[in-house]
Amino acid sequence: MKSEMLRAEPNFCSTTGVLHSQIFFEVPAHHSFFDLIIRLIHSTFEQVLGVSEKRITGDQHVIIFLMEGPSSSSFSSDRIRLNVGGKIFETTLSTLTKIQGTVLSTMVAERWRGEGELFIDRDPTHFSKILNYLRDGDEFNIPLDRDACEELRREAQFYNLLGLAELCSPQVLNVGDEVQWKREAVGLYWRPFVRYMVDDSLTLPFIYDRNNHTLAKCIGCEEYQDPKCSYLFDIRYEDWEPMKHHMLLMRGEITQLMGEQCCIISWDNGQQIHLPKSAVRKADPV
């Protein structure tokens, strides 16, 4: 009788990208004791690893199973390289196909073959912002510069990213519109807003002192306030930092337009405040 032997041979399938392993038991196929051992091993592999095949060839018992988890090559299969106007960008297929019906998702479906790079004959200046919008979704911040924002809007239209194009389009705000703080405005406005909430004598959030007297003036128009009875406050702004989060959730209604640049907003927390329209946007649908 031949001596018992156990060995395993890995076999990588280039078509499926899955690593197979074959375990050979070189034992007498007719021996009842070894038949019992083989059945136990097969049952264990079937439960733990997922057996795809078991066969007996001569004196060899062969168990073929699929190893759990992706092979090393499949980790990088989602990566894709884009050449945009001569500049290289790397991202993932899941990012490019996150929004269906766009130029990028269609291009990947029709032209990507799993290797090489895809060429886009387009100015690459704003392409990183295009990718960031696909990655971040509603968390994406549009450029504050109006010219850059308009350029990004045109790029969004080219790539058929309608949500981004709408974000970059100038909004006309009118009385009765429901609004929210712009995400990029919160970091600039939360401290003046806290001061405005604490000092109920103010109608404008932008204050300054002159001759030890508190005055307020809007940064977007000529509106001016001399509160007369404004008090001195020692505000520990670090204790108010949760306001930055809460402002993102606030909703308000425009109750009055103040010239071309500003408006008065009545917020859902009971505060009514004069603000530049550039600090807010139309509210998302509920």
Secondary structure, DSSP 8 states (H G I E B T S, - for coil): ----EEEEEEEEETTTTEEEEEEEEES-TT-HHHHHHHHHHHHHHHHHT-EEEEEEETTEEEEEEE-SS--GGGGGTTEEEEEETTEEEEEEHHHHTSSTTSHHHHHHHHH--SSSEEEE-S--TTHHHHHHHHHHGGG----SSHHHHHHHHHHHHHTT-HHHHHHHS-----TT-EEEE-HHHHHHHHHHHHHHHH-TT-SSS-EEEETTEEEEE-SSSS-EE--SS-------GGGGTHHHHHHHH--EEEEEEETTTEEEEEETTS-EEEEEGGGEEE----
